Amino acid sequence: MEAGGSGRPRLEDYLAVTEEVAQRRFKQKSTRAREASSGLATTKKKKAKKKLTLKKVLDNSGFDKLPPGKANWSNIEVGPSFTPKKKYSDISGLEAPYTDPKTKLRYANSVEYKQMTSMPYELVQATLALRGANVVFR
């Protein structure tokens, strides 16, 4: 580590490259920077953006070559969804995880349930009619 016994460590002992290699790299970077600032550097041509029209998209898609029953992005005739239908509260419209077994009204929380229990029979029937779930109570 010591150079000639002087007690001072050399710079090369701490660097991964020698001083000559570092100077060579610095010269290359500085000449590239000078060329770029003066405009002598090789300029890369920018590619012009292609304009995509609907006709080009439809021509390249090949959807007309698919069999008639096959579902694709241009065909709305797709199969049924396998996810269960979401149920919403009849009072607030929020997603409703609960259903009252007596009135068959859907509700989202305990506040709505308290409101449902105080509703008259005619209002319950009208609310069910809005949903299309008319039920006759006895």
PyMOL commands that set and color helices and strands:
alter all, ss='L'
color gray80, all
select helices_A, chain A and resi 11-13+19-38+54-61+63-65+110-117+121-131
alter helices_A, ss='H'
color red, helices_A
select strands_A, chain A and resi 98-99+106-107
alter strands_A, ss='S'
color yellow, strands_A
deselect
rebuild
show_as cartoon
